[in-house]
Amino acid sequence: MSAIDALVTKAYAGFEPAFGGDKRGIARKLVADRNACKTDAACIVSAQNNALQTYGNAPQWVQDYNIALIGKKALDLAARTLKPTDQLLPVSIGKCGFTHITALTTRLGDDPLEAASPEAGSAARFTNGGTAVSYDREPGLASSKVGDPVVICLIAIPRDCPKDDLRGMVYYAVDLAAKGAWALPDSQHLCGGA
């Protein structure tokens, strides 16, 4: 984790906000995300990976490490919870909760995912109000069914965004029935996009 911290420090030096935001204000939010994790390693790596993505310099190995740790955290939560009940959508990086799939469709939501062509993308909705969207056919979603129980964890919150544009939170999820997993944003476009 100290190597990741060093990468964050280096990436911040060359960072310029994309939407005219306050560089220090953005950094303060990212540091607050990390500090809120306390000693939770999966949370810390998610927060630091989010910082690196914000600063435009997230190496693939950090992203892979992030997914490995948050995936283990999600599976550990599922293993120690005998009767999971639906919970609110996580709003802090590194937090996880249980939910169920209510819809599996194409990216635009116009056709069921199971009958759609691969280029139609993928989308899911959950009982806790969460969503997952991909321009590609996401294998984890394609193997899932409506009603499947899911552990969903927030792994990224866009911090370099236009005011009041909250799109682009990224959630890691594991389908506890089909065993598929995915890490997808909550909207088709990230903040500042079309």
C-alpha positions in Angstrom: 0.0 0.0 0.0 2.9 2.3 0.6 3.8 2.0 -3.1 0.3 3.0 -4.0 0.5 6.0 -1.7 3.7 7.1 -3.5 2.0 6.8 -6.8 -0.9 9.0 -5.6 1.5 11.7 -4.3 3.3 11.7 -7.7 0.1 11.7 -9.7 -1.3 14.7 -7.7 1.7 16.8 -8.7 0.8 16.7 -12.4 -3.0 16.8 -11.9 -5.1 19.6 -13.4 -8.9 19.5 -12.8 -10.8 18.7 -16.0 -13.8 21.0 -15.2 -12.1 24.0 -13.6 -12.5 22.6 -10.1 -10.4 23.4 -7.1 -7.4 21.0 -7.2 -6.9 21.1 -3.4 -10.6 20.7 -2.8 -10.7 17.6 -5.0 -7.6 16.3 -3.2 -9.2 16.9 0.2 -12.2 14.8 -0.8 -10.0 12.0 -1.9 -8.0 12.1 1.3 -11.2 12.1 3.3 -12.3 9.0 1.4 -9.1 7.3 2.3 -9.2 8.4 6.0 -12.8 7.1 6.3 -11.4 3.6 5.6 -9.5 3.5 8.9 -7.6 0.2 8.7 -9.8 -1.6 6.1 -7.3 -2.6 3.4 -9.9 -3.2 0.7 -11.4 0.2 1.3 -8.0 1.9 1.4 -6.9 0.4 -1.9 -10.3 1.4 -3.5 -9.9 4.9 -2.2 -6.3 5.2 -3.5 -7.2 3.6 -6.9 -10.1 6.2 -7.1 -7.5 8.9 -6.4 -5.2 7.6 -9.1 -8.1 7.4 -11.6 -9.1 11.0 -10.7 -5.5 12.2 -11.2 -5.3 10.3 -14.5 -2.7 7.8 -13.6 -4.1 4.4 -12.4 -1.7 1.6 -13.3 -3.5 -1.7 -14.2 -1.8 -3.6 -11.3 -3.4 -1.2 -8.8 -6.8 -1.7 -10.4 -6.3 -5.5 -10.3 -5.2 -5.4 -6.7 -8.3 -3.3 -5.9 -10.7 -5.8 -7.5 -8.9 -8.7 -5.7 -9.3 -7.1 -2.3 -12.8 -5.8 -2.7 -13.9 -9.2 -4.2 -12.5 -11.0 -1.1 -14.3 -8.5 1.2 -17.6 -9.1 -0.7 -17.3 -12.9 -0.5 -16.3 -12.8 3.2 -19.4 -10.7 4.0 -21.6 -13.2 2.1 -19.9 -16.2 3.9 -20.5 -14.7 7.4 -24.1 -13.6 6.8 -26.5 -16.5 7.0 -29.7 -14.7 6.0 -28.8 -11.6 4.0 -31.5 -8.9 3.7 -31.6 -6.0 1.3 -29.6 -3.0 2.4 -29.3 0.6 1.2 -27.0 1.2 -1.7 -23.5 1.9 -0.3 -22.5 5.6 -0.5 -19.0 5.5 0.9 -16.0 3.9 -0.8 -15.2 0.4 0.4 -18.7 -0.2 1.9 -20.7 -3.2 0.8 -24.3 -4.3 1.2 -26.8 -6.9 0.0 -29.4 -6.4 -2.7 -31.2 -8.4 -5.4 -31.4 -8.0 -9.2 -34.7 -6.6 -10.4 -33.9 -6.2 -14.1 -31.3 -7.4 -16.6 -31.5 -5.5 -19.9 -29.5 -4.1 -22.7 -27.5 -0.9 -22.0 -30.5 1.3 -23.1 -33.0 -0.9 -21.2 -35.1 -1.7 -24.2 -34.6 -5.5 -24.5 -34.0 -8.3 -22.0 -30.3 -9.1 -21.7 -30.6 -12.8 -22.3 -32.0 -12.3 -25.8 -29.9 -9.3 -26.9 -27.0 -9.2 -29.2 -23.5 -8.7 -27.6 -23.1 -5.2 -29.1 -26.3 -4.0 -27.3 -24.4 -3.7 -24.0 -25.6 -4.7 -20.6 -27.5 -3.1 -17.7 -28.9 -4.2 -14.3 -31.1 -2.7 -11.7 -31.2 -3.7 -8.1 -33.8 -3.5 -5.2 -31.7 -0.9 -3.4 -32.0 1.5 -6.3 -28.5 0.8 -7.7 -27.7 0.3 -11.4 -24.9 -1.1 -13.4 -24.3 -0.2 -17.1 -21.8 -1.4 -19.7 -21.4 -0.7 -23.4 -20.2 -4.3 -23.7 -22.0 -7.6 -22.9 -20.8 -8.0 -19.3 -20.2 -11.8 -18.7 -21.1 -11.5 -15.0 -24.4 -9.9 -15.7 -25.1 -12.2 -18.6 -24.8 -15.2 -16.3 -27.2 -13.7 -13.7 -30.9 -14.0 -13.3 -33.6 -11.5 -12.1 -34.0 -12.2 -8.3 -30.4 -13.3 -7.7 -28.9 -12.1 -4.4 -25.9 -9.8 -4.9 -23.3 -8.2 -2.7 -22.5 -4.7 -4.0 -19.5 -2.6 -3.0 -18.8 1.1 -3.9 -15.2 1.3 -5.2 -15.1 4.7 -6.9 -16.7 8.1 -6.6 -15.9 10.7 -9.3 -14.4 13.7 -7.6 -13.3 15.8 -10.5 -16.8 16.6 -11.8 -19.0 19.6 -12.8 -21.0 20.9 -9.8 -24.0 18.6 -9.0 -23.1 16.0 -11.6 -22.9 12.7 -9.6 -22.9 10.2 -12.4 -20.2 7.6 -12.7 -19.9 5.9 -9.3 -18.4 2.5 -9.8 -19.7 -0.6 -8.0 -18.1 -4.0 -7.7 -20.7 -6.7 -7.4 -20.9 -10.5 -6.9 -23.9 -12.5 -7.8 -24.2 -15.0 -5.0 -26.3 -17.5 -7.0 -24.5 -17.4 -10.4 -21.1 -16.5 -8.9 -20.5 -13.9 -11.7 -18.8 -10.6 -10.8 -18.5 -7.2 -12.4 -17.2 -3.7 -11.7 -19.3 -1.2 -13.5 -20.5 2.5 -13.3 -24.0 3.4 -12.4 -24.6 5.3 -15.6 -23.8 5.2 -19.3 -21.8 8.4 -19.1 -19.3 9.5 -16.4 -19.7 12.9 -14.9 -19.1 15.7 -17.4 -20.1 13.3 -20.2 -22.9 13.6 -22.7 
